[in-house]
């Protein structure tokens, strides 16, 4: 009986770890990068501490009002 209880606890812990890991691992398989909002610069739309998922897109597909991210290229100093 004690072995069944330990097995149930171990299974529950494994499921909990998987539930926490999935939002951080599965999106990467589809080309998303995960970032955290570190400053108040995106408030009120995204509060400090928010996790954001970013994926490259065609700039022509963007619409007014959409939130974007960008980064500077180390090689050229230009925005990618």
TORPA-4810 file (N, C-alpha, C, O; in nm, 3 decimals):
<nodes>
NODE_1_0.083_-0.120_0.000_0.000_0.000_0.000_0.087_0.126_0.000_0.055_0.223_-0.068_X
NODE_2_0.196_0.125_0.075_0.286_0.239_0.083_0.351_0.265_-0.054_0.373_0.380_-0.092_X
NODE_3_0.383_0.159_-0.125_0.444_0.172_-0.257_0.347_0.238_-0.355_0.389_0.319_-0.438_X
NODE_4_0.219_0.206_-0.347_0.119_0.268_-0.434_0.107_0.418_-0.406_0.094_0.499_-0.498_X
NODE_5_0.111_0.453_-0.279_0.102_0.595_-0.241_0.224_0.671_-0.292_0.209_0.781_-0.344_X
NODE_6_0.343_0.614_-0.277_0.464_0.680_-0.326_0.462_0.692_-0.478_0.505_0.793_-0.534_X
NODE_7_0.412_0.590_-0.544_0.401_0.593_-0.689_0.305_0.703_-0.733_0.331_0.774_-0.831_X
NODE_8_0.194_0.718_-0.663_0.097_0.822_-0.696_0.156_0.960_-0.675_0.134_1.051_-0.755_X
NODE_9_0.233_0.978_-0.567_0.297_1.107_-0.540_0.401_1.137_-0.647_0.410_1.250_-0.695_X
NODE_10_0.480_1.037_-0.684_0.582_1.056_-0.787_0.517_1.091_-0.921_0.567_1.178_-0.993_X
NODE_11_0.408_1.026_-0.953_0.337_1.056_-1.078_0.282_1.198_-1.076_0.291_1.269_-1.176_X
NODE_12_0.226_1.239_-0.964_0.173_1.375_-0.952_0.284_1.479_-0.966_0.265_1.581_-1.031_X
NODE_13_0.398_1.453_-0.905_0.511_1.547_-0.917_0.561_1.554_-1.061_0.591_1.663_-1.110_X
NODE_14_0.570_1.441_-1.127_0.614_1.440_-1.267_0.517_1.518_-1.355_0.559_1.596_-1.440_X
NODE_15_0.388_1.498_-1.335_0.288_1.572_-1.412_0.296_1.722_-1.385_0.278_1.803_-1.477_X
NODE_16_0.322_1.759_-1.260_0.334_1.901_-1.226_0.455_1.964_-1.294_0.446_2.075_-1.346_X
NODE_17_0.567_1.893_-1.295_0.687_1.944_-1.362_0.662_1.959_-1.512_0.702_2.058_-1.573_X
NODE_18_0.595_1.860_-1.571_0.564_1.867_-1.714_0.471_1.983_-1.744_0.488_2.051_-1.846_X
NODE_19_0.373_2.007_-1.658_0.278_2.117_-1.679_0.349_2.252_-1.674_0.313_2.344_-1.747_X
NODE_20_0.450_2.265_-1.588_0.525_2.389_-1.578_0.618_2.404_-1.698_0.637_2.515_-1.748_X
NODE_21_0.677_2.295_-1.746_0.777_2.300_-1.854_0.714_2.320_-1.992_0.777_2.380_-2.079_X
NODE_22_0.594_2.270_-2.015_0.535_2.276_-2.149_0.524_2.417_-2.206_0.558_2.436_-2.323_X
NODE_23_0.477_2.516_-2.131_0.466_2.651_-2.190_0.600_2.711_-2.229_0.604_2.807_-2.307_X
NODE_24_0.709_2.657_-2.177_0.842_2.710_-2.208_0.915_2.629_-2.314_1.011_2.678_-2.373_X
NODE_25_0.873_2.507_-2.339_0.944_2.422_-2.434_0.871_2.404_-2.566_0.933_2.411_-2.672_X
NODE_26_0.743_2.382_-2.563_0.667_2.356_-2.687_0.671_2.475_-2.783_0.691_2.453_-2.903_X
NODE_27_0.654_2.599_-2.739_0.658_2.711_-2.834_0.790_2.719_-2.911_0.791_2.762_-3.027_X
NODE_28_0.901_2.679_-2.849_1.030_2.684_-2.917_1.033_2.589_-3.037_1.103_2.615_-3.134_X
NODE_29_0.957_2.482_-3.030_0.950_2.388_-3.142_0.885_2.452_-3.264_0.908_2.408_-3.376_X
NODE_30_0.805_2.555_-3.242_0.735_2.623_-3.351_0.799_2.758_-3.386_0.738_2.840_-3.454_X
NODE_31_0.922_2.781_-3.340_0.996_2.901_-3.379_0.977_3.022_-3.291_1.022_3.131_-3.327_X
NODE_32_0.912_3.008_-3.178_0.891_3.122_-3.088_1.008_3.135_-2.992_1.067_3.035_-2.951_X
NODE_33_1.040_3.257_-2.957_1.134_3.285_-2.849_1.055_3.342_-2.733_0.955_3.412_-2.754_X
NODE_34_1.098_3.312_-2.612_1.025_3.356_-2.493_1.108_3.462_-2.421_1.227_3.443_-2.395_X
NODE_35_1.043_3.572_-2.390_1.107_3.682_-2.317_1.020_3.722_-2.199_0.900_3.691_-2.196_X
NODE_36_1.079_3.789_-2.104_1.005_3.848_-1.992_1.010_3.999_-2.005_1.112_4.055_-2.045_X
NODE_37_0.901_4.064_-1.972_0.897_4.210_-1.969_0.966_4.253_-1.840_0.921_4.221_-1.730_X
NODE_38_1.076_4.327_-1.854_1.158_4.363_-1.738_1.133_4.504_-1.684_1.164_4.534_-1.569_X
NODE_39_1.076_4.590_-1.769_1.053_4.728_-1.727_0.907_4.766_-1.751_0.830_4.688_-1.807_X
NODE_40_0.872_4.885_-1.709_0.735_4.934_-1.724_0.709_4.992_-1.863_0.602_5.049_-1.886_X
NODE_41_0.803_4.977_-1.954_0.790_5.041_-2.085_0.674_4.988_-2.168_0.631_5.056_-2.262_X
NODE_42_0.621_4.871_-2.137_0.512_4.814_-2.216_0.378_4.820_-2.143_0.278_4.767_-2.191_X
NODE_43_0.376_4.883_-2.028_0.249_4.894_-1.953_0.161_4.999_-2.020_0.215_5.093_-2.078_X
NODE_44_0.033_4.988_-2.014_-0.049_4.894_-1.940_-0.078_4.764_-2.016_-0.138_4.673_-1.961_X
NODE_45_-0.036_4.756_-2.144_-0.068_4.637_-2.223_-0.003_4.511_-2.165_-0.065_4.404_-2.164_X
NODE_46_0.121_4.524_-2.118_0.193_4.409_-2.063_0.266_4.452_-1.936_0.363_4.527_-1.943_X
NODE_47_0.219_4.406_-1.822_0.283_4.445_-1.696_0.421_4.382_-1.678_0.452_4.279_-1.738_X
NODE_48_0.502_4.444_-1.594_0.634_4.391_-1.561_0.618_4.246_-1.513_0.529_4.215_-1.433_X
NODE_49_0.706_4.159_-1.562_0.703_4.018_-1.523_0.627_3.930_-1.621_0.630_3.808_-1.608_X
NODE_50_0.558_3.990_-1.717_0.484_3.911_-1.815_0.580_3.830_-1.902_0.689_3.876_-1.935_X
NODE_51_0.538_3.709_-1.939_0.612_3.630_-2.037_0.551_3.660_-2.173_0.429_3.659_-2.189_X
NODE_52_0.637_3.686_-2.272_0.587_3.712_-2.407_0.652_3.613_-2.503_0.768_3.575_-2.487_X
NODE_53_0.575_3.572_-2.602_0.620_3.478_-2.703_0.636_3.555_-2.833_0.542_3.620_-2.878_X
NODE_54_0.754_3.548_-2.893_0.788_3.628_-3.010_0.827_3.536_-3.125_0.902_3.440_-3.106_X
NODE_55_0.775_3.566_-3.244_0.810_3.490_-3.363_0.832_3.587_-3.478_0.760_3.686_-3.492_X
NODE_56_0.932_3.558_-3.560_0.957_3.643_-3.676_0.836_3.640_-3.769_0.766_3.540_-3.780_X
NODE_57_0.815_3.752_-3.837_0.704_3.759_-3.932_0.742_3.852_-4.045_0.841_3.925_-4.037_X
NODE_58_0.664_3.850_-4.148_0.681_3.940_-4.261_0.633_4.078_-4.218_0.517_4.092_-4.178_X
NODE_59_0.717_4.178_-4.223_0.675_4.312_-4.181_0.551_4.362_-4.255_0.473_4.441_-4.200_X
NODE_60_0.532_4.319_-4.378_0.416_4.362_-4.456_0.285_4.306_-4.398_0.178_4.359_-4.427_X
NODE_61_0.294_4.200_-4.316_0.174_4.139_-4.259_0.128_4.210_-4.132_0.020_4.181_-4.081_X
NODE_62_0.209_4.302_-4.080_0.174_4.372_-3.956_0.061_4.471_-3.981_0.049_4.530_-4.088_X
NODE_63_-0.021_4.486_-3.877_-0.132_4.581_-3.884_-0.115_4.687_-3.775_-0.048_4.665_-3.674_X
NODE_64_-0.174_4.800_-3.797_-0.166_4.909_-3.701_-0.219_4.862_-3.566_-0.322_4.795_-3.559_X
NODE_65_-0.148_4.897_-3.459_-0.189_4.862_-3.324_-0.128_4.734_-3.271_-0.138_4.706_-3.151_X
NODE_66_-0.064_4.654_-3.357_-0.001_4.532_-3.310_0.127_4.564_-3.235_0.198_4.660_-3.269_X
NODE_67_0.157_4.485_-3.135_0.279_4.504_-3.056_0.391_4.428_-3.125_0.374_4.311_-3.162_X
NODE_68_0.506_4.493_-3.141_0.620_4.429_-3.207_0.741_4.433_-3.116_0.748_4.509_-3.020_X
NODE_69_0.837_4.348_-3.148_0.968_4.354_-3.084_1.071_4.366_-3.195_1.043_4.331_-3.310_X
NODE_70_1.188_4.414_-3.162_1.296_4.422_-3.259_1.427_4.412_-3.185_1.432_4.429_-3.063_X
NODE_71_1.532_4.384_-3.259_1.665_4.380_-3.199_1.765_4.436_-3.298_1.743_4.436_-3.419_X
NODE_72_1.875_4.485_-3.245_1.982_4.537_-3.329_2.073_4.423_-3.369_2.104_4.335_-3.288_X
NODE_73_2.116_4.424_-3.493_2.211_4.325_-3.541_2.349_4.362_-3.486_2.392_4.476_-3.498_X
NODE_74_2.417_4.266_-3.427_2.551_4.293_-3.373_2.649_4.326_-3.484_2.738_4.409_-3.466_X
NODE_75_2.633_4.262_-3.599_2.729_4.280_-3.708_2.716_4.418_-3.773_2.818_4.481_-3.803_X
NODE_76_2.595_4.464_-3.794_2.575_4.588_-3.870_2.527_4.705_-3.787_2.538_4.820_-3.829_X
NODE_77_2.472_4.676_-3.670_2.413_4.784_-3.591_2.275_4.822_-3.642_2.215_4.917_-3.591_X
NODE_78_2.225_4.750_-3.743_2.093_4.779_-3.800_1.987_4.695_-3.733_2.016_4.589_-3.677_X
NODE_79_1.865_4.742_-3.738_1.752_4.669_-3.682_1.720_4.550_-3.770_1.714_4.561_-3.893_X
NODE_80_1.700_4.433_-3.707_1.659_4.314_-3.781_1.509_4.303_-3.780_1.454_4.209_-3.837_X
</nodes>
